């Protein structure tokens, strides 16, 4: 079953997700505030749009993949936005990681205007986006989820309706908490292994065969060992997610001491001008602490 998609936000993740929707046979009309991002989507087979409303106009579904809550609010509530000009299919899916509180407000406002809204954040990183193997966790009404599911299948493999509006974000925030603390654990182990003089690549292979194996050790370990701070999920975005985790935890009175510690380390990394680096660059905090 194929259809038409208005895709808004063509960055690290969105450009790959839009391309996979095209490869799955869907028609994609693409918008981003960065003209080059739209041009790249057009080269991959999308039609260009000049606003979110234009991207959505003839679409069965509008999908947003934007940095943070204010950008999603702009695309929904702003001029040329989706609240006033919803997609023909009256279905909007936000796949960014944003505030669950904001998601519930958007859901209510759109519902009052006759449009379904699903929060469907993702896990799997740029690799998962590229290979269409994302894990997608969706919140919202079951009927709306069912309408979105054929489109999710073009982008991901593990696709689950996890509950009411905002539940997708609630699960994603738990995911991010684990990711942040896992990255810290791998960086810390590499710092100790290096000081101990062991072969770090071999250490990584050995550990991947045992109970310390993790996605972070597997996918980000090579960049940490090679000292490659560049690409990937930006530290600024990780700090945004850790902020959302802590807002949720404070609202619900849940202490998260591990999250608090790793958040401080990411703030230290940003203070050293590394907000634009990939989140594996937490290893630089350990480089500084060990005077490397
Ligand atoms: P990104 O910054 O690379 O891409 C965001 C895109 O949105 C950019 O192209 C930007 O120009 C565009 N944009 C910003 N404001 C806009 C607006 N008002 N209208 C239209 N376009 C606008 O970010 P990303 O890495 O692709 O991440 C997107 C979301 O997915 C974030 O919420 C992030 O936390 C989440 N996420 C990222 C990853 C990852 O590994 N990169 C993994 C899972 C989830």
Boltz pocket constraint, residues with backbone or C-beta under 6 A from the ligand:
constraints:
  - pocket:
      binder: B
      contacts: [[A, 8], [A, 9], [A, 10], [A, 11], [A, 12], [A, 13], [A, 14], [A, 31], [A, 32], [A, 33], [A, 34], [A, 37], [A, 65], [A, 66], [A, 67], [A, 68], [A, 71], [A, 74], [A, 75], [A, 95], [A, 96], [A, 97], [A, 98], [A, 122], [A, 123], [A, 124], [A, 125], [A, 126], [A, 232], [A, 233], [A, 234], [A, 237], [A, 241]]
      max_distance: 6.0
